[in-house]
Amino acid sequence: MSPAARFRALPLRSRLALLVTVAVAVAVAGVAVVSWFMVRTQLKGQLDSSLRSTNASAQANQTLPQLGCREQVPGAIVNNLSAQVQIVLPTGGRCWVDGKNTLPVTGYDLEVARGERGPVLYDGHTTDGTPVRVYTQPVNVTGPVGGSVAISVAKPLADIDKPLSTLAWVLLFVCGVGVVGAGAAGLWVARTGLRPVDELTGAVEHIARTEDLTVQIPHDGDDEIARLSRSFNSMTAALASSQERQAQLIADAGHELRTPLTSLRTNIELLARSEETGRAIPPEDRKELLASVKAQMTELAALIGDLQELSRPDAAPPARLEVVALHEIAQSALSRARLRGPELDFASDLEPWYVRGEAAALERAVVNVLDNAVKFSPPGGSVEVSLRAGELTVRDHGPGVPADDLPHVFERFWRSPSARALPGSGLGLSIVARTAQRAGGTAELRAPADGGPGTEALLRIPGAPAPPPAGRPDPAEAGRPSVVPDQ
């Protein structure tokens, strides 16, 4: 397993603590290294300054006349400079002046002694191998061998190496303490910061184990964790509502199915008993019985179809979207409504209107609206249907819907007290509202604008009065944010 894979395999708390520790360790190490180099530069600068300020030329003017530039044994002259000092002649010879050890003559020294370059600073070593910092400068001396020579002054690098070594150990100790402290702080921060996540995890596990959607996570503030908690609470509330609606749908469906099934079972039992006992049912009664069985089967089929339509998720995309002529769909639905209400007078005024949607679903919705008008129209009454600018209006002249019931007419299985004796499942208007919403429109049921009897059903679906030309956007996209319809 690669290091990255092993890192991802760690718990989130461990990863956060490790990241904090590494970040602090890198920062502390960076500060320590920069500090060490800054101190080293400062100490080296101070050492160079002290070498430059050493009055070695006066010592050389005293030494050359006395010694005649002969190498002397160390210690022959008192060390007044706290450094190794020697004179370098242009010929490459040297005269020891002061200090415990002599210095090898380098090319830098010869170039300075011969006047080929100015003063120079460099790292070197004494004849016994002691590291030193050397400063060589040209001087003019008097005496038997007077003239232009170079004088080299050296001080041991131990003067800065020892403090730097001590500083390095101190910084290393500080880094260690910082890393350990960062690890502890990172673990504490990870535990504290992830405590709400732990609570969220516990809540999710509790819901998965008990299916209890009433669990709510407390949240304070407006940070990311609080937003996550609020989102989780909203999700559980939506799931609880969905679960409740599902349970209500099942209960309502069972209640609606019980009535036609009970009637169907009773009729079939009567027919079966007649066959078993040999007692014939009168022809008229048998005809009515079979008609009732047929009606109950039709009602069951319609109810199952409505349930299948409502079982589709609201967020699911339509099965097939196409540009359809809403006025043609309304005309076809009107023809079917005339067959179901032959005693009614239908008046229609349908202007061309093209929409984008599912043709079958739209036709079902219009049929449901017309069936509702047929159902509540009195014998010999009239139904007025109009389609203008994408607004389909169906007006009946029945008893109307009480104002208190209007907010509930699009609820599933809801039926007004006056309609419970009439055939129907209570799902027709729910399907109308759902179809209109999926097509980008709205559905509404209201009292007539003229104050007369009856009810007006309005179905508004965005579109255009003409189909789209080839290569042009759909006119049915009118009313949608991203499409401008042809007008």
Secondary structure per residue as TSV (DSSP state, phi and psi in degrees):
chain	resnum	aa	ss	phi	psi
A	1	M	-	360.0	133.4
A	2	S	-	-71.0	159.1
A	3	P	H	-57.4	-39.1
A	4	A	H	-64.0	-40.6
A	5	A	H	-66.9	-39.5
A	6	R	H	-64.8	-37.0
A	7	F	H	-65.3	-42.8
A	8	R	H	-67.4	-23.6
A	9	A	H	-76.4	-15.4
A	10	L	S	-71.0	153.9
A	11	P	-	-61.1	154.4
A	12	L	H	-59.2	-38.3
A	13	R	H	-62.2	-43.0
A	14	S	H	-67.3	-38.4
A	15	R	H	-64.9	-41.8
A	16	L	H	-64.1	-44.9
A	17	A	H	-62.7	-41.3
A	18	L	H	-66.1	-41.1
A	19	L	H	-64.5	-41.9
A	20	V	H	-63.8	-42.4
A	21	T	H	-62.8	-46.8
A	22	V	H	-62.9	-42.4
A	23	A	H	-62.0	-45.6
A	24	V	H	-67.0	-40.4
A	25	A	H	-61.5	-43.7
A	26	V	H	-63.7	-41.6
A	27	A	H	-65.0	-46.0
A	28	V	H	-64.8	-43.7
A	29	A	H	-62.2	-41.1
A	30	G	H	-61.8	-43.9
A	31	V	H	-63.9	-40.9
A	32	A	H	-64.2	-44.5
A	33	V	H	-64.3	-44.7
A	34	V	H	-62.1	-41.8
A	35	S	H	-63.2	-43.1
A	36	W	H	-62.1	-45.0
A	37	F	H	-67.5	-35.5
A	38	M	H	-65.4	-43.4
A	39	V	H	-65.1	-41.0
A	40	R	H	-60.9	-44.7
A	41	T	H	-62.4	-40.9
A	42	Q	H	-65.6	-45.3
A	43	L	H	-65.5	-39.8
A	44	K	H	-66.3	-37.3
A	45	G	H	-64.1	-40.4
A	46	Q	H	-64.9	-39.2
A	47	L	H	-64.3	-42.6
A	48	D	H	-62.2	-39.8
A	49	S	H	-64.0	-40.1
A	50	S	H	-67.6	-34.8
A	51	L	H	-67.1	-41.0
A	52	R	H	-67.1	-31.0
A	53	S	T	-87.1	-2.6
A	54	T	-	-70.1	129.0
A	55	N	-	-84.4	70.5
A	56	A	H	-82.5	-25.5
A	57	S	H	-64.9	-36.8
A	58	A	H	-64.2	-41.2
A	59	Q	H	-62.4	-38.9
A	60	A	H	-65.8	-39.2
A	61	N	H	-65.2	-26.7
A	62	Q	H	-82.6	-34.3
A	63	T	H	-77.7	-44.4
A	64	L	H	-60.2	-45.9
A	65	P	H	-62.9	-35.3
A	66	Q	H	-74.2	-40.3
A	67	L	H	-96.3	-16.0
A	68	G	S	60.6	27.1
A	69	C	S	59.2	46.1
A	70	R	-	-105.1	141.0
A	71	E	-	-66.8	129.9
A	72	Q	-	-109.5	160.8
A	73	V	-	-73.4	136.4
A	74	P	T	-54.2	140.0
A	75	G	T	96.7	-2.8
A	76	A	S	-69.4	-25.4
A	77	I	S	-122.8	143.4
A	78	V	-	-64.1	134.6
A	79	N	-	-78.8	100.3
A	80	N	-	-97.7	-8.7
A	81	L	S	-106.9	-4.3
A	82	S	S	52.4	39.2
A	83	A	S	-158.7	166.4
A	84	Q	E	-87.3	126.8
A	85	V	E	-130.6	132.9
A	86	Q	E	-148.4	156.9
A	87	I	E	-103.2	135.8
A	88	V	E	-112.1	124.7
A	89	L	-	-88.5	154.9
A	90	P	T	-58.8	-23.6
A	91	T	T	-80.2	-6.6
A	92	G	S	101.6	-7.6
A	93	G	-	-73.8	169.5
A	94	R	E	-143.1	152.8
A	95	C	E	-126.7	118.0
A	96	W	E	-71.7	134.6
A	97	V	E	-113.1	-50.2
A	98	D	E	-156.6	158.4
A	99	G	S	107.9	174.8
A	100	K	S	-86.6	-22.6
A	101	N	S	-137.7	160.7
A	102	T	-	-95.3	168.3
A	103	L	-	-115.7	138.4
A	104	P	-	-63.8	144.5
A	105	V	-	-83.1	123.6
A	106	T	-	-106.8	171.1
A	107	G	H	-60.9	-34.9
A	108	Y	H	-59.4	-44.2
A	109	D	H	-62.7	-44.6
A	110	L	H	-63.7	-39.7
A	111	E	H	-64.4	-38.3
A	112	V	H	-69.0	-43.4
A	113	A	H	-62.8	-33.8
A	114	R	T	-86.0	-0.4
A	115	G	T	79.0	17.5
A	116	E	S	-84.5	-14.8
A	117	R	S	-154.2	166.0
A	118	G	-	-86.4	-165.0
A	119	P	-	-57.4	147.4
A	120	V	E	-139.7	144.7
A	121	L	E	-117.4	133.7
A	122	Y	E	-156.9	160.7
A	123	D	E	-88.3	132.0
A	124	G	E	-144.0	-155.1
A	125	H	E	-154.7	157.2
A	126	T	-	-80.7	177.6
A	127	T	T	-65.7	-21.0
A	128	D	T	-95.0	10.1
A	129	G	-	88.8	8.5
A	130	T	-	-74.9	125.1
A	131	P	E	-64.0	133.4
A	132	V	E	-139.8	162.4
A	133	R	E	-105.6	123.4
A	134	V	E	-111.7	136.7
A	135	Y	E	-123.9	117.8
A	136	T	E	-114.5	130.0
A	137	Q	E	-137.3	151.8
A	138	P	E	-79.7	143.4
A	139	V	E	-142.0	159.8
A	140	N	E	-111.5	125.0
A	141	V	E	-119.0	160.2
A	142	T	-	-106.6	161.5
A	143	G	S	127.6	-172.3
A	144	P	T	-58.3	-33.4
A	145	V	T	-116.3	33.0
A	146	G	-	-62.4	168.8
A	147	G	E	132.2	-160.4
A	148	S	E	-83.8	121.2
A	149	V	E	-136.7	179.6
A	150	A	E	-119.6	144.1
A	151	I	E	-119.3	129.1
A	152	S	E	-107.5	128.9
A	153	V	E	-119.1	129.1
A	154	A	E	-130.8	140.2
A	155	K	E	-126.8	145.0
A	156	P	E	-64.8	138.9
A	157	L	T	-70.1	-11.3
A	158	A	H	-60.6	-21.6
A	159	D	H	-63.8	-27.2
A	160	I	H	-110.1	-24.2
A	161	D	H	-67.3	-40.2
A	162	K	H	-64.9	-47.1
A	163	P	H	-62.2	-37.3
A	164	L	H	-67.1	-37.7
A	165	S	H	-63.4	-44.2
A	166	T	H	-62.0	-43.1
A	167	L	H	-62.8	-39.1
A	168	A	H	-61.5	-42.6
A	169	W	H	-66.0	-39.1
A	170	V	H	-63.8	-45.5
A	171	L	H	-64.5	-37.4
A	172	L	H	-63.0	-41.1
A	173	F	H	-64.7	-42.9
A	174	V	H	-63.4	-40.3
A	175	C	H	-62.0	-43.4
A	176	G	H	-61.2	-46.3
A	177	V	H	-62.3	-41.1
A	178	G	H	-63.5	-40.9
A	179	V	H	-66.7	-44.5
A	180	V	H	-62.5	-44.5
A	181	G	H	-63.1	-38.6
A	182	A	H	-65.2	-38.8
A	183	G	H	-62.3	-45.0
A	184	A	H	-64.0	-43.7
A	185	A	H	-64.4	-40.5
A	186	G	H	-62.5	-41.2
A	187	L	H	-64.9	-40.3
A	188	W	H	-65.7	-44.3
A	189	V	H	-62.5	-41.9
A	190	A	H	-63.7	-43.1
A	191	R	H	-65.5	-43.7
A	192	T	H	-67.7	-45.3
A	193	G	H	-68.4	-31.2
A	194	L	T	-94.0	2.3
A	195	R	H	-59.5	-44.1
A	196	P	H	-61.7	-33.9
A	197	V	H	-66.8	-38.2
A	198	D	H	-61.9	-41.4
A	199	E	H	-63.5	-41.2
A	200	L	H	-63.5	-43.0
A	201	T	H	-61.1	-43.7
A	202	G	H	-61.4	-40.0
A	203	A	H	-65.3	-42.3
A	204	V	H	-63.7	-43.2
A	205	E	H	-64.1	-38.1
A	206	H	H	-64.0	-43.2
A	207	I	H	-65.2	-41.9
A	208	A	H	-63.5	-32.2
A	209	R	H	-82.9	-38.6
A	210	T	H	-110.9	-12.3
A	211	E	-	57.4	31.7
A	212	D	-	-92.2	104.6
A	213	L	T	-89.7	7.5
A	214	T	T	-88.0	-1.4
A	215	V	-	-68.4	131.9
A	216	Q	-	-124.6	137.6
A	217	I	-	-97.1	124.4
A	218	P	-	-66.0	144.4
A	219	H	-	-144.2	140.9
A	220	D	-	-132.1	148.7
A	221	G	S	83.4	-166.7
A	222	D	S	-135.9	27.6
A	223	D	S	-83.5	-175.9
A	224	E	H	-63.9	-38.5
A	225	I	H	-66.1	-41.2
A	226	A	H	-64.1	-40.5
A	227	R	H	-64.7	-39.5
A	228	L	H	-63.5	-40.7
A	229	S	H	-64.4	-44.0
A	230	R	H	-63.6	-40.0
A	231	S	H	-63.3	-40.3
A	232	F	H	-64.8	-42.7
A	233	N	H	-62.8	-39.9
A	234	S	H	-63.9	-39.2
A	235	M	H	-64.7	-45.5
A	236	T	H	-65.1	-36.5
A	237	A	H	-64.6	-41.3
A	238	A	H	-65.5	-40.0
A	239	L	H	-65.2	-40.6
A	240	A	H	-63.5	-41.9
A	241	S	H	-64.5	-41.6
A	242	S	H	-63.7	-40.6
A	243	Q	H	-64.0	-40.3
A	244	E	H	-65.7	-42.1
A	245	R	H	-65.0	-37.1
A	246	Q	H	-64.1	-44.6
A	247	A	H	-64.0	-39.4
A	248	Q	H	-66.2	-38.8
A	249	L	H	-62.5	-42.7
A	250	I	H	-64.7	-42.9
A	251	A	H	-64.7	-44.2
A	252	D	H	-67.0	-41.1
A	253	A	H	-62.1	-42.3
A	254	G	H	-62.4	-39.4
A	255	H	H	-65.9	-43.0
A	256	E	H	-68.7	-35.0
A	257	L	H	-73.0	-26.1
A	258	R	H	-64.5	-40.0
A	259	T	H	-65.0	-54.3
A	260	P	H	-65.8	-33.0
A	261	L	H	-66.9	-40.6
A	262	T	H	-63.8	-44.8
A	263	S	H	-64.6	-42.2
A	264	L	H	-63.5	-41.4
A	265	R	H	-64.6	-41.9
A	266	T	H	-61.7	-45.9
A	267	N	H	-64.3	-41.3
A	268	I	H	-67.1	-38.1
A	269	E	H	-62.3	-39.1
A	270	L	H	-62.7	-43.6
A	271	L	H	-64.7	-41.0
A	272	A	H	-66.6	-40.8
A	273	R	H	-64.9	-36.6
A	274	S	H	-62.7	-40.0
A	275	E	H	-69.4	-38.0
A	276	E	H	-72.5	-40.1
A	277	T	H	-88.1	-15.8
A	278	G	-	79.2	5.6
A	279	R	-	-89.4	110.5
A	280	A	-	-71.9	142.5
A	281	I	-	-85.2	137.1
A	282	P	-	-53.2	143.6
A	283	P	H	-53.7	-42.1
A	284	E	H	-65.2	-43.0
A	285	D	H	-66.1	-39.7
A	286	R	H	-64.3	-38.8
A	287	K	H	-63.6	-42.9
A	288	E	H	-65.5	-36.9
A	289	L	H	-64.6	-44.6
A	290	L	H	-67.2	-36.2
A	291	A	H	-64.4	-37.8
A	292	S	H	-66.5	-40.5
A	293	V	H	-61.2	-43.6
A	294	K	H	-63.6	-40.9
A	295	A	H	-66.0	-40.0
A	296	Q	H	-67.7	-37.6
A	297	M	H	-64.1	-40.7
A	298	T	H	-63.3	-41.5
A	299	E	H	-64.7	-40.0
A	300	L	H	-64.0	-43.7
A	301	A	H	-62.7	-42.2
A	302	A	H	-64.9	-41.1
A	303	L	H	-65.4	-41.4
A	304	I	H	-65.1	-40.2
A	305	G	H	-62.4	-41.3
A	306	D	H	-63.9	-41.3
A	307	L	H	-64.5	-39.7
A	308	Q	H	-63.4	-39.4
A	309	E	H	-64.9	-42.4
A	310	L	H	-76.5	-15.6
A	311	S	T	-76.7	-13.8
A	312	R	S	-70.4	134.4
A	313	P	-	-61.1	143.8
A	314	D	T	-63.5	-33.7
A	315	A	T	-84.2	-7.8
A	316	A	S	-71.5	140.0
A	317	P	-	-68.3	149.6
A	318	P	-	-58.4	151.4
A	319	A	S	-64.4	-41.7
A	320	R	-	-150.9	121.1
A	321	L	-	-103.4	135.2
A	322	E	E	-155.0	161.1
A	323	V	E	-80.6	120.4
A	324	V	E	-125.3	154.2
A	325	A	E	-89.4	107.2
A	326	L	H	-65.0	-32.7
A	327	H	H	-67.4	-34.0
A	328	E	H	-70.7	-39.5
A	329	I	H	-62.1	-43.7
A	330	A	H	-63.2	-37.9
A	331	Q	H	-65.1	-41.7
A	332	S	H	-65.3	-43.6
A	333	A	H	-64.7	-34.6
A	334	L	H	-65.8	-36.7
A	335	S	H	-63.4	-40.7
A	336	R	H	-67.1	-36.8
A	337	A	H	-67.7	-34.3
A	338	R	H	-63.9	-33.0
A	339	L	H	-70.6	-32.7
A	340	R	H	-82.7	-20.5
A	341	G	-	-131.7	67.7
A	342	P	T	-64.7	-22.3
A	343	E	T	-84.4	-2.8
A	344	L	S	-97.1	156.9
A	345	D	E	-104.5	118.5
A	346	F	E	-104.9	127.9
A	347	A	E	-118.9	130.9
A	348	S	E	-131.4	147.2
A	349	D	E	-143.7	93.4
A	350	L	E	-111.9	112.1
A	351	E	-	-89.6	151.3
A	352	P	-	-60.2	137.4
A	353	W	-	-157.5	126.1
A	354	Y	E	-112.3	133.3
A	355	V	E	-130.9	168.2
A	356	R	E	-110.6	120.7
A	357	G	E	178.7	-163.2
A	358	E	-	-95.6	118.8
A	359	A	H	-59.3	-45.1
A	360	A	H	-64.6	-42.7
A	361	A	H	-66.6	-40.8
A	362	L	H	-64.8	-41.2
A	363	E	H	-64.5	-38.7
A	364	R	H	-63.3	-40.8
A	365	A	H	-64.4	-44.4
A	366	V	H	-65.2	-39.8
A	367	V	H	-61.5	-41.6
A	368	N	H	-62.3	-41.0
A	369	V	H	-63.4	-44.1
A	370	L	H	-68.1	-38.1
A	371	D	H	-61.3	-38.8
A	372	N	H	-62.8	-40.5
A	373	A	H	-67.0	-40.4
A	374	V	H	-64.0	-40.9
A	375	K	H	-62.2	-39.0
A	376	F	H	-100.2	0.8
A	377	S	S	-80.2	140.0
A	378	P	-	-71.8	157.2
A	379	P	T	-56.7	133.3
A	380	G	T	79.8	4.4
A	381	G	-	-77.8	-176.0
A	382	S	E	-128.0	151.7
A	383	V	E	-126.9	126.5
A	384	E	E	-108.9	126.5
A	385	V	E	-123.0	128.7
A	386	S	E	-139.8	148.7
A	387	L	E	-133.8	110.6
A	388	R	E	-138.4	124.2
A	389	A	T	53.0	40.2
A	390	G	T	82.1	8.6
A	391	E	E	-114.0	109.8
A	392	L	E	-91.7	121.5
A	393	T	E	-118.4	129.6
A	394	V	E	-121.8	118.4
A	395	R	E	-116.0	127.3
A	396	D	-	-113.0	171.8
A	397	H	-	-121.7	37.3
A	398	G	S	-84.7	-158.9
A	399	P	S	-71.5	-15.7
A	400	G	-	82.0	174.2
A	401	V	-	-111.2	128.2
A	402	P	-	-57.3	148.2
A	403	A	T	-59.7	-33.4
A	404	D	T	-69.9	-21.8
A	405	D	T	-91.8	-14.8
A	406	L	G	-58.8	-39.0
A	407	P	G	-65.5	-13.5
A	408	H	G	-107.7	-2.3
A	409	V	T	-66.6	-23.2
A	410	F	T	-96.9	6.7
A	411	E	S	-79.1	149.2
A	412	R	T	-67.8	132.6
A	413	F	T	66.3	7.2
A	414	W	-	-80.5	134.8
A	415	R	-	-140.3	136.2
A	416	S	-	-68.8	155.4
A	417	P	G	-55.4	-34.1
A	418	S	G	-75.1	-15.3
A	419	A	G	-104.0	-1.1
A	420	R	T	-71.2	-22.5
A	421	A	T	-83.2	-10.2
A	422	L	S	-91.0	155.9
A	423	P	S	-66.8	152.4
A	424	G	-	138.6	159.7
A	425	S	-	-103.2	-10.8
A	426	G	S	81.2	13.5
A	427	L	-	-110.0	-9.2
A	428	G	H	-60.6	-50.5
A	429	L	H	-70.6	-28.5
A	430	S	H	-62.4	-40.7
A	431	I	H	-67.5	-37.4
A	432	V	H	-60.3	-50.0
A	433	A	H	-62.3	-40.1
A	434	R	H	-66.8	-42.7
A	435	T	H	-65.1	-42.5
A	436	A	H	-62.1	-40.7
A	437	Q	H	-65.6	-41.1
A	438	R	H	-68.6	-23.5
A	439	A	T	-91.4	4.7
A	440	G	T	86.9	12.0
A	441	G	-	-115.9	-161.6
A	442	T	E	-139.0	161.0
A	443	A	E	-128.6	144.4
A	444	E	E	-148.6	145.1
A	445	L	E	-124.6	128.2
A	446	R	E	-149.3	168.3
A	447	A	-	-74.1	150.0
A	448	P	-	-58.4	144.8
A	449	A	T	-66.9	-26.7
A	450	D	T	-83.7	0.0
A	451	G	S	79.2	6.2
A	452	G	-	-80.6	-176.5
A	453	P	S	-73.5	164.5
A	454	G	S	98.9	-166.3
A	455	T	-	-140.3	146.1
A	456	E	E	-110.3	126.6
A	457	A	E	-106.2	127.6
A	458	L	E	-117.8	130.7
A	459	L	E	-123.2	109.8
A	460	R	E	-107.3	122.5
A	461	I	-	-133.1	126.2
A	462	P	-	-66.9	145.1
A	463	G	E	-179.0	-148.9
A	464	A	E	-152.3	156.7
A	465	P	S	-76.8	-2.8
A	466	A	S	-138.8	148.6
A	467	P	-	-69.0	158.4
A	468	P	-	-74.6	136.2
A	469	P	-	-65.4	163.4
A	470	A	T	-61.2	132.4
A	471	G	T	81.9	2.6
A	472	R	S	-107.8	156.6
A	473	P	-	-61.9	156.8
A	474	D	-	-61.5	129.8
A	475	P	G	-67.8	-20.5
A	476	A	G	-69.7	-9.5
A	477	E	G	-83.5	3.8
A	478	A	T	-59.0	139.9
A	479	G	T	88.9	-11.8
A	480	R	S	-89.1	150.4
A	481	P	T	-62.0	-33.2
A	482	S	T	-100.1	-0.4
A	483	V	-	-130.1	135.5
A	484	V	-	-104.5	122.1
A	485	P	-	-75.4	156.9
A	486	D	-	-74.2	134.5
A	487	Q	-	-126.3	360.0
